[in-house]
Amino acid sequence: MEPELPTLSDLFSLQGQVAIVTGGSRGLGLEMAEGLGEAGARLVITARRAPDLRTAQEHLEGRGFEVMTHEGSVADPEAVQSLVGATRARYGRIDILVNNAGTTWGAPTLDMPYERWRYVMDTNVDGTFLLTQAVCRVMVEQGHGGRIINVASVAGMKGATPEPLMAIGYSTSKAAIIGFTRTLAAQMAEHGILVNAICPGFFPTKMTRGILAIAGAEVGLATPLGRIGRPGELKGVAVFLASGASSYITGQALAVDGGVTA
């Protein structure tokens, strides 16, 4: 007799699991945290600004989710160890990591200050590495696998012209995250740790506010679906990659871009 297949609700359930979401106090990070909470996960959200974390915590707890917050930068090794230690102290486990924290700096390539380039790399690349390494060590020790979801960008999948995206450091960092995702997936597969990347196109966030104010109409017209992303359109993607519904998917970079990379 063949084993009974899991139901769809079982496949997408995160009941009892613990998820860390960096940059989880607002924007796409908060949206993804909300989705994971709706699927049953207990949440740990981290960001650099305490007021934003308090507001996000109140919102998520108002939805009935269990939430822990942690203030600090993912580019700070001590803050990373503090986050992982605090999560284990409270919950005893880590099952899901969403590396969403990121930053950018806009300037013409020939005028890009090195310190701004370094600032973007420190957060987007080094920060992702530091926290992922620490969490993977915990997941290996636990012995029951896990999920790493890295938030990259379509800017890391193709070359960006100066308009609308004049931010070579950001594009380069997101391309690095895609390469990091693929290599980590191959190396962590033996431990049952699945690693994938989400590559959003343009969504309305604080980071994209300036660009969309200037060129939002043009961005929409250049997108096959004729618009930018809408709030809520990353929530299901994050739950899918964090859940049993994606149990045979690893090392992939999933574009959520309205067809821009088609």
C-alpha positions as CSV (number, residue, x, y, z in Angstrom):
1,M,0.0,0.0,0.0
2,E,1.4,3.4,-1.0
3,P,2.0,5.9,1.7
4,E,-0.8,8.6,2.0
5,L,0.2,11.9,0.4
6,P,0.2,14.9,2.6
7,T,-2.7,17.3,2.2
8,L,-2.2,20.8,0.8
9,S,-2.8,22.3,4.2
10,D,-0.1,20.1,5.7
11,L,2.3,21.0,2.9
12,F,2.0,24.7,3.6
13,S,1.8,24.5,7.4
14,L,4.6,26.0,9.4
15,Q,3.0,25.2,12.8
16,G,5.5,25.0,15.6
17,Q,8.5,26.2,13.5
18,V,10.6,29.2,14.3
19,A,11.4,31.8,11.6
20,I,14.0,34.6,11.7
21,V,13.2,37.5,9.3
22,T,15.9,40.2,9.0
23,G,14.8,43.6,8.0
24,G,11.4,42.4,9.3
25,S,10.1,45.7,10.8
26,R,8.6,47.1,7.6
27,G,8.1,46.7,3.9
28,L,8.6,43.4,2.2
29,G,10.3,41.9,5.3
30,L,7.2,42.6,7.5
31,E,5.0,41.3,4.7
32,M,6.9,38.0,4.6
33,A,7.0,37.7,8.4
34,E,3.2,38.2,8.4
35,G,2.8,35.4,5.9
36,L,5.0,33.0,7.9
37,G,3.0,33.9,11.0
38,E,-0.3,33.1,9.1
39,A,1.2,29.7,8.3
40,G,1.8,29.0,12.0
41,A,5.5,30.0,12.5
42,R,6.7,31.7,15.6
43,L,8.5,34.9,14.5
44,V,11.8,36.6,15.3
45,I,12.1,39.9,13.5
46,T,15.3,42.0,13.5
47,A,16.1,45.5,12.4
48,R,18.4,48.4,13.3
49,R,15.7,50.8,14.6
50,A,13.9,50.0,17.8
51,P,10.8,52.2,17.1
52,D,10.2,50.4,13.9
53,L,10.5,47.0,15.6
54,R,8.0,48.1,18.3
55,T,5.5,49.1,15.7
56,A,6.0,45.9,13.8
57,Q,5.7,43.8,16.9
58,E,2.4,45.5,17.9
59,H,1.0,44.9,14.4
60,L,2.0,41.2,14.3
61,E,0.9,40.5,17.8
62,G,-2.4,42.2,17.0
63,R,-2.8,39.4,14.3
64,G,-2.3,36.8,17.0
65,F,1.3,35.8,16.2
66,E,4.0,35.0,18.7
67,V,6.8,37.5,18.0
68,M,10.3,38.2,19.4
69,T,12.2,41.3,18.3
70,H,16.0,41.9,18.2
71,E,17.7,45.2,17.5
72,G,21.0,45.1,15.6
73,S,22.8,45.1,12.3
74,V,23.4,41.8,10.4
75,A,26.8,43.2,9.4
76,D,27.9,43.2,13.0
77,P,29.3,39.8,14.0
78,E,28.5,40.3,17.7
79,A,24.9,41.3,16.9
80,V,24.5,38.2,14.8
81,Q,25.7,35.9,17.6
82,S,23.4,37.8,20.0
83,L,20.4,37.3,17.7
84,V,21.0,33.5,17.3
85,G,21.7,33.0,21.0
86,A,18.5,34.9,22.0
87,T,16.4,32.9,19.5
88,R,17.7,29.6,20.9
89,A,17.3,30.8,24.4
90,R,13.6,31.6,23.9
91,Y,12.5,28.9,21.4
92,G,15.2,26.2,21.5
93,R,15.3,25.9,17.7
94,I,15.6,27.7,14.4
95,D,13.9,26.3,11.3
96,I,13.6,29.2,8.8
97,L,15.9,32.1,8.0
98,V,14.7,34.9,5.7
99,N,17.7,37.1,4.8
100,N,15.8,40.2,3.8
101,A,17.9,43.1,5.4
102,G,19.5,45.2,2.7
103,T,20.4,48.7,1.7
104,T,21.4,50.6,-1.4
105,W,23.1,53.8,-2.5
106,G,22.4,55.6,-5.7
107,A,25.2,57.4,-7.7
108,P,26.6,57.3,-11.2
109,T,29.1,54.4,-11.4
110,L,32.1,56.7,-12.1
111,D,31.2,58.8,-9.1
112,M,30.3,56.0,-6.6
113,P,32.2,56.7,-3.4
114,Y,34.1,53.6,-2.2
115,E,32.8,53.9,1.3
116,R,29.2,53.7,0.0
117,W,30.0,50.7,-2.1
118,R,31.5,49.1,1.0
119,Y,28.5,50.0,3.1
120,V,26.2,48.2,0.6
121,M,28.4,45.2,0.4
122,D,28.8,45.0,4.2
123,T,25.1,44.8,4.7
124,N,23.8,42.9,1.7
125,V,26.6,40.4,1.3
126,D,28.7,40.1,4.5
127,G,25.6,40.4,6.6
128,T,23.8,37.6,4.7
129,F,26.9,35.4,5.0
130,L,27.4,36.0,8.7
131,L,23.9,35.2,9.8
132,T,23.5,32.4,7.4
133,Q,26.6,30.7,8.6
134,A,25.5,31.0,12.3
135,V,22.0,29.7,11.6
136,C,23.3,26.8,9.4
137,R,25.5,25.7,12.3
138,V,22.4,25.6,14.5
139,M,20.4,23.7,11.8
140,V,23.2,21.1,11.3
141,E,23.4,20.6,15.1
142,Q,19.6,20.2,15.3
143,G,19.7,17.5,12.6
144,H,16.3,18.1,11.1
145,G,17.1,20.4,8.2
146,G,15.8,23.8,7.6
147,R,15.1,26.6,5.1
148,I,17.2,29.6,4.1
149,I,15.5,32.2,1.9
150,N,17.7,34.9,0.6
151,V,16.1,38.1,-0.8
152,A,18.0,39.0,-3.9
153,S,16.6,41.1,-6.8
154,V,16.0,41.0,-10.5
155,A,18.8,43.7,-10.5
156,G,21.1,40.8,-9.7
157,M,19.9,38.7,-12.7
158,K,20.5,41.1,-15.5
159,G,22.4,44.3,-16.3
160,A,20.7,47.6,-15.2
161,T,20.9,50.7,-17.3
162,P,21.5,54.0,-15.5
163,E,17.8,54.8,-15.6
164,P,16.0,54.0,-13.5
165,L,18.6,52.1,-11.4
166,M,21.8,54.0,-10.9
167,A,23.2,51.7,-8.1
168,I,26.0,49.4,-9.2
169,G,26.8,48.3,-5.7
170,Y,23.2,47.2,-5.1
171,S,23.0,45.2,-8.4
172,T,26.4,43.6,-7.7
173,S,25.5,42.6,-4.2
174,K,22.3,41.0,-5.3
175,A,24.1,39.0,-8.0
176,A,26.5,37.9,-5.3
177,I,23.5,36.7,-3.2
178,I,22.3,34.6,-6.1
179,G,25.7,32.9,-6.4
180,F,25.8,32.5,-2.7
181,T,22.4,30.8,-2.7
182,R,23.4,28.3,-5.4
183,T,26.7,27.3,-3.7
184,L,25.2,27.1,-0.3
185,A,22.4,25.0,-1.5
186,A,24.8,22.5,-3.0
187,Q,26.9,22.4,0.2
188,M,24.0,22.2,2.7
189,A,21.9,19.6,0.8
190,E,23.5,16.7,2.8
191,H,22.1,18.3,5.9
192,G,18.6,18.7,4.6
193,I,18.9,22.5,4.5
194,L,17.2,23.9,1.4
195,V,18.5,27.3,0.2
196,N,16.6,29.5,-2.4
197,A,16.5,33.1,-3.4
198,I,13.5,35.4,-4.1
199,C,14.3,38.0,-6.7
200,P,11.6,40.7,-6.6
201,G,11.1,43.3,-9.3
202,F,9.9,46.8,-8.3
203,F,7.6,46.9,-5.3
204,P,6.5,50.0,-3.4
205,T,8.9,50.2,-0.4
206,K,10.9,52.9,1.3
207,M,14.0,51.9,-0.8
208,T,12.2,52.3,-4.1
209,R,10.1,55.3,-3.2
210,G,12.5,57.8,-4.9
211,I,12.9,55.8,-8.1
212,L,9.1,55.1,-8.4
213,A,8.3,58.8,-7.8
214,I,10.4,59.7,-10.8
215,A,10.0,56.7,-13.1
216,G,7.1,54.6,-11.8
217,A,5.1,54.9,-14.9
218,E,8.0,53.9,-17.1
219,V,8.8,51.0,-14.9
220,G,5.2,49.8,-15.1
221,L,5.2,50.1,-18.9
222,A,8.4,48.1,-19.2
223,T,6.9,45.3,-17.2
224,P,4.9,42.6,-19.2
225,L,2.1,42.7,-16.6
226,G,2.0,46.5,-17.0
227,R,2.5,47.4,-13.3
228,I,4.9,47.1,-10.4
229,G,4.4,44.6,-7.6
230,R,1.5,45.0,-5.1
231,P,1.5,44.5,-1.4
232,G,0.9,40.9,-0.5
233,E,2.5,39.4,-3.7
234,L,5.6,38.1,-1.9
235,K,3.8,36.7,1.1
236,G,2.8,33.4,-0.5
237,V,6.2,33.0,-2.2
238,A,8.0,33.2,1.2
239,V,5.6,30.6,2.7
240,F,6.0,28.3,-0.3
241,L,9.8,28.3,0.0
242,A,9.7,27.9,3.8
243,S,7.3,25.0,3.8
244,G,7.1,21.4,2.8
245,A,5.4,22.4,-0.5
246,S,8.9,23.2,-1.8
247,S,10.7,20.1,-0.4
248,Y,12.4,19.2,-3.7
249,I,13.5,22.8,-4.6
250,T,16.9,24.1,-3.7
251,G,19.5,26.4,-5.2
252,Q,16.9,28.4,-7.2
253,A,16.5,32.1,-7.8
254,L,12.8,32.8,-8.2
255,A,12.0,36.0,-10.0
256,V,8.8,37.7,-8.8
257,D,8.8,40.6,-11.3
258,G,5.7,40.7,-13.4
259,G,7.6,39.1,-16.3
260,V,10.6,41.6,-16.5
261,T,13.1,38.7,-16.8
262,A,10.9,36.6,-19.1
